[in-house]
Amino acid sequence: MGLQNNTRGYLKSLLFYFNSFTLAALKFVNMKQLYLFTFVFVLFFNLNAQDYIVVNGRDTIHCKINEISSSTIFFTLIQNNVPLKSSMPLTKVSSYYFNTSQATSNDQIIISRTEPEEKYVNKNEDLLKGKELIQRFRIAADAGYGRFTAPTNPNNPDFLKDYYNDLKSGTHFALGVNYFTRKKWGFGLKYSLFKTANEFENIVLFYPDGTYDQGLLRDDIKVNYIGASILYRFLGKNKVSGLYIEVSVGKTFYQNNSVLVYNYNIKGDRMSFGYGIGYDFKVTSYLAIGVGYDMYVATLDRLVVNNKTYFLSKPEDKENISRINLTCGLRFLLQ
């Protein structure tokens, strides 16, 4: 019993001295020291739970991953106690992962590649300034109304004026493939097709000798255009909607399966150019609806009629096949 009392007294004395020492030590510890201790403690655990980027399957970058777009990874490195923001294309990144403890050995780290989530894209505008997510490939498919711009011959009879006025209007189809090397500038290929047709029955042709022929008047016209184009665009805040300006240079091919009592196959081709303006309205990040206006300028100075070539030297004889188009269509956007 006496031994137990001595032990209890010894423990009470030891506890009293420990509490006194603790209170005395706290008097010499100011708040700045306490904050420093806390910072070092947190830094220690942060250093042991970092983000990693594995480059080309060999090199590992210890960093803080900030953002991931569809083409670029943005991160912060600590060099000489200074945070430095950097980035690299995802094509150079073998894998990346978040909040993983440091490796305790030099063993190779194997991590499966994961696709970036949309929430990581374009959240920090300061970090991503000049590096916005933009769609570089654009495929445009259009259909709409087209019309020849050449005036109708005022010397024609009224029924022929009506006939040729109706023949001016037709259907327009177009397909364009564009690639943007910069945010605003791009280039591509463009194809368009314009179709129109009209007919008039019981036309009469009178000849100088007094004879005549009676039959069908019909024109079935197709105008194909293919060329290279340069584009300039003004994108909206959503990076999909925007205004597009396009200039193209190419070749126009004219074909008319005509009937003037007798059948005639009329062909011609000519170097030409086109220009247009349109606006895309965003549907999703990869799809838009576009409306626009464009014009193709071409004048034929040579025609092949039933395999016989005719040169049209006089300005009034040349065949003006310039046309304007009002279009609407789909835009498919790819990174």
Buried (B, 14 or more C-beta within 10 A) or exposed (E): EEEEEEEEEEEEEEEEEEEEEEEEEEEEEEEEEEEEEEEEEEEEEEEEEBBBBBBEEEEBBBBBBBBBBBBBBBBBEEEEEEEEEEBBEBEEBBBBBEEBEEEEEEEEEEEEEEEBEEEBBBEEEEBBEEBBBBBBBBBBBBBBEBBBEBEBEEEEEEEBBBBBBEBBEBBBBBBBBBEBEEBEEBBBBBBBBBBBBBEBEEBEEEEEEEEEEEBBBBBBBBBBBBBEBBBBBEBEEEBBBBBBBBBBEBEBBBBBBBBBBEEEEBBBBBEBBBBBEBBBEBBEBBEBBBBBEBBBBBBBBBBBBEEEEEEBEEEEEBBBBBBBBBBEBBBBBEE
